Amino acid sequence: MQYRRVGKSGLMVSAMGIGCNPFGIEVDLPTSKAIVHRAIDHGITYFDTADSYSRGTSEDYLGQALEGRRQNVIIATKVGNPMGDGPNERGASRSHIIASCEASLRRLRTDYIDIYQIHEPDRQTPIEETMAALDMLVRQGKVRYLGASNFYEWEVCEAQWTADRNGLTPFILCQDFYNLLYRDIEKRMEPFCVRYGLGMVSYFPLAGALLSGAYTRGAAIETDNKRQARPTFKAWDSERNWTVQEQLARFADSRGWTLPQMALAWLLTRPMTSSLIAGVDRVAHLDANMKALDVKFTADDLTEIDRITLVDEDRTRAPIYRMRKR
């Protein structure tokens, strides 16, 4: 396993992480435990979840899986997405952050969270209130580091400036949507993170399974496959993406790699990447993903990947955002 520093902080995490979003949806408790235990055996330390994943079930499953092994891992969870229908059961207000942190600690069966992230910007709450609430949790020892997920770069900048001006704890990482089919982040967020020393954690590194190698253009959706039936998968189902996917698959095969191994390995070449979080629904998929660490690119390989992927790209808004109601 490779271990990397998160931005300018002193925290080290495994280059390969586990996205726990499937826990409680596609993955039951026994399988979740098997995945977590196998990941630890591989040297993986980074586990990413959120309170809103299955309304707390993902955190609960992860907490159960880590009993007796908590000291060996880094737990990253998130707050901000709706957890109920009440007006204060979402967002990044002081009220919701504090209540949500206590609930996450209970579900995770731990007395501290390694990295606590705002799941998405709350543009109705002053950033001063959000950062002050997060800082209080750090000072209480309930949280050790902070992060931002799905923020625009200017919003991260505003948060960091607010923290600096008021002597509060700043963010150390940005978690964003990034893969070989969607590289828009390279225009703004990636250079921003390089300039200001923020680590990057990529989610959907296999583009909602389109880069997993499991699906082909025009294949019927399996009615019993919950992951493929998700709305986010349909967001990727475009002529452009299938054309790029097919070219990437042929290129990977010509080099003796699988498509998912190449896709994961490529993300690890990007500047400021601390870890990437691939959700898996079985141990065999995890074992296969680990082989990405053996992939070595030449300069010509990276040039060819650029040629294949940087074409006809929608550089307006990430597909996952278009699925959300405003």
Sequence and secondary structure as in RCSB ss.txt:
>XXXX:A:sequence
MQYRRVGKSGLMVSAMGIGCNPFGIEVDLPTSKAIVHRAIDHGITYFDTADSYSRGTSEDYLGQALEGRRQNVII
ATKVGNPMGDGPNERGASRSHIIASCEASLRRLRTDYIDIYQIHEPDRQTPIEETMAALDMLVRQGKVRYLGASN
FYEWEVCEAQWTADRNGLTPFILCQDFYNLLYRDIEKRMEPFCVRYGLGMVSYFPLAGALLSGAYTRGAAIETDN
KRQARPTFKAWDSERNWTVQEQLARFADSRGWTLPQMALAWLLTRPMTSSLIAGVDRVAHLDANMKALDVKFTAD
DLTEIDRITLVDEDRTRAPIYRMRKR
>XXXX:A:secstr
  EEE TTSS EEESEEEE TTBTTTB HHHHHHHHHHHHHTT  EEE  TTGGGGHHHHHHHHHTTTTGGG EE
EEEE S  SSSTTSSSS HHHHHHHHHHHHHHHT S EEEEEESS  TTS HHHHHHHHHHHHHTTSEEEEEEES
  HHHHHHHHHHHHHHT   EEEEEEE BTTB GGGTTHHHHHHHHT EEEEE TTGGGTTTTS  TT    TT 
HHHHSHHHHHH SHHHHHHHHHHHHHHHHTT  HHHHHHHHHTTSTTEEEEEEE SSHHHHHHHHGGGG    HH
HHHHHHHHHSSS   SS HHHHTS  
